[in-house]
Amino acid sequence: MKKIDLINIIGMLIGILVNIVIFTDWLWMLFSNLVPVLIIGICGIILSILELFESRNTMNRRVACIVLIVNLLPMAYFTFLYFALG
């Protein structure tokens, strides 16, 4: 049985945290400003890209692709809103 790397799990948790903060108001007391959330999201994207290139296991590459999508969606959404609304 192949196991998933810890970097993928950390990246997934970062992606879930960024999704929760950007799309809901559950953690507004911790993150009243979105700049730290964007920095955390960029770190998650960097972790998943590094794992995508460093991993030799097919399962870890697939999980890294999923983590990259989970981290990229809220960042692309926020960037689109930022430039669309001005």
C-alpha positions in Angstrom: 0.0 0.0 0.0 1.4 3.4 -1.0 1.2 6.1 1.5 0.5 9.8 1.0 3.3 12.2 1.9 2.9 14.6 4.8 3.5 17.6 2.5 0.3 16.7 0.6 -1.7 16.5 3.8 -0.4 19.8 5.0 -1.2 21.3 1.6 -4.7 20.0 1.7 -5.3 21.4 5.1 -4.0 24.8 4.0 -6.3 24.6 0.9 -9.3 23.8 3.1 -8.5 26.6 5.5 -8.2 29.1 2.7 -11.5 27.9 1.2 -13.2 28.3 4.5 -11.9 31.7 5.1 -12.5 33.1 1.7 -15.9 31.6 1.0 -17.5 31.7 4.5 -17.4 33.9 7.5 -16.7 31.1 10.0 -13.1 32.3 11.0 -13.6 36.0 10.6 -12.3 36.6 14.2 -8.9 35.0 13.3 -8.6 36.5 9.8 -10.2 39.9 9.7 -7.8 40.8 6.8 -7.4 38.7 3.7 -3.7 39.4 3.2 -2.5 36.6 5.6 -5.0 34.2 4.0 -3.5 35.0 0.5 0.0 34.4 1.8 -1.1 31.1 3.3 -2.8 30.2 0.0 0.4 31.0 -2.0 2.4 28.8 0.4 -0.1 26.0 -0.2 0.3 26.4 -4.0 4.1 26.4 -3.7 4.0 23.2 -1.5 1.8 21.4 -4.0 3.9 22.4 -7.0 7.1 21.3 -5.2 5.5 18.0 -4.3 4.3 17.5 -7.8 7.8 17.8 -9.2 9.6 16.0 -6.4 7.4 13.0 -6.0 8.2 9.8 -7.8 5.0 8.0 -6.7 2.0 8.2 -9.0 -0.5 8.4 -6.2 1.4 11.3 -4.5 1.4 13.1 -7.9 -2.3 12.7 -8.2 -2.9 13.9 -4.7 -0.6 16.9 -5.4 -2.7 17.8 -8.4 -5.8 17.7 -6.3 -4.2 19.8 -3.6 -3.0 22.2 -6.3 -6.6 22.6 -7.6 -8.0 23.0 -4.1 -5.4 25.7 -3.4 -5.7 27.4 -6.8 -9.5 27.8 -6.9 -10.0 30.3 -4.0 -6.8 32.3 -5.1 -8.1 32.5 -8.7 -11.5 33.5 -7.5 -10.1 36.2 -5.2 -7.8 37.5 -8.0 -10.7 37.6 -10.5 -12.8 39.6 -8.0 -10.0 41.9 -7.2 -9.4 42.9 -10.8 -13.0 42.7 -11.9 -14.3 45.0 -9.2 -11.2 47.2 -9.1 
